[in-house]
Amino acid sequence: MKLAVIQGDGIGREVIPAALSVLDAFGLEIEKVPLDIGYGKWERTGSALTDEDMDIIKECDCVLFGAITTPPDPNYKSVLMRLRKELDLYANIRPFSPLKKVKLPCNTKEFDFVVVRENTEGMYSGIEELHDDVAYTTRVITRKGSERIAKRACILASKRKKQITIVHKANVLKSDSFFRNVCTGVAKRNGISYSEMLVDAMAYDLILNPQKYDVIVTTNLFGDILSDEAAALVGGIGLCPSANIGDRYALFEPIHGSAPDIASKGIANPIAAILSVKMMLEWMGRTEEALSIGRAVDSVLQQSIITPDLGGSYSTKNVSDAITGLV
Ligand code: ATP
């Protein structure tokens, strides 16, 4: 197994080494390929990600990604968007459930749901026009894109409660009525029951009744927004991992960004990155190791070995060392 490691910028350079120290504790045969990609490289060379970098990444099986600061250049093209497109990482999967001892922001009951977001088209199709007095973004929803994301959601649902919630705005957008119809067809063919929610109603209900949901499938922009909302529900952006999955490659990343405000202070919460490694191990079929990370994270939280974002005073390294010692 060959793993491309992109620490990126800011706290990416702190949380990815922390996550790798946990991975290394298992002594698995994983060849790591470090790549210097991101804002720092863009400042030095004018390019955040080169074609040569892309070739190296394509020789790997998967990527562990930290975070990249967006350069202040209107012509800058997002590294992550390019990776998602060129590696065809069409499914963005973000699990959400409360972690031990983490104070939840509202009176939330137990919940455990996964947002399955289409990752390559929709509002982020990249088809845009900027004129003096008007700007256009083309929202692209294809049958192929909708079918494969719905299928991913159904496969996941088949291992859980066998139900999906399709989130859309089909009462207004024709492209969403198309997405909804394709998803319902896939669900019926796969023997998965489905319900539907308009995205605005979903944004409201997810806060009040997160326990009602299991597998949520939606388009790119709606999934982007709902999953950040869900991060608030679990008590912090520093706790949430994600997987970007395609048929050939996969990329794992914490959902937070490069957090320049806390970079270089050694206080970033490494748990989102460590749980991203857990998702990577699940993808590799290393269930035992993945479960072991989950237990170690719970135990460290239980002992209140936590970084300042969760009200503690431990460092990034203290937390990752404690987790490494328990896996
Ligand atoms: P970028 O421009 O890369 O998206 P950002 O600061 O705009 O960076 P995030 O990195 O997602 O966006 O950070 C949002 C807020 O959450 C910041 O105040 C940041 O300090 C905090 N934050 C993000 N990740 C972590 C983390 N792992 N640990 C602690 N705080 C975090």
Residues whose N, C-alpha, C, O or C-beta is under 5 A from the ligand:
A	BS01	ATP	I68 T69 T70 I237 G238 H256 G257 S258 A259 P260 D261 I262 I267 A268 N269 D309
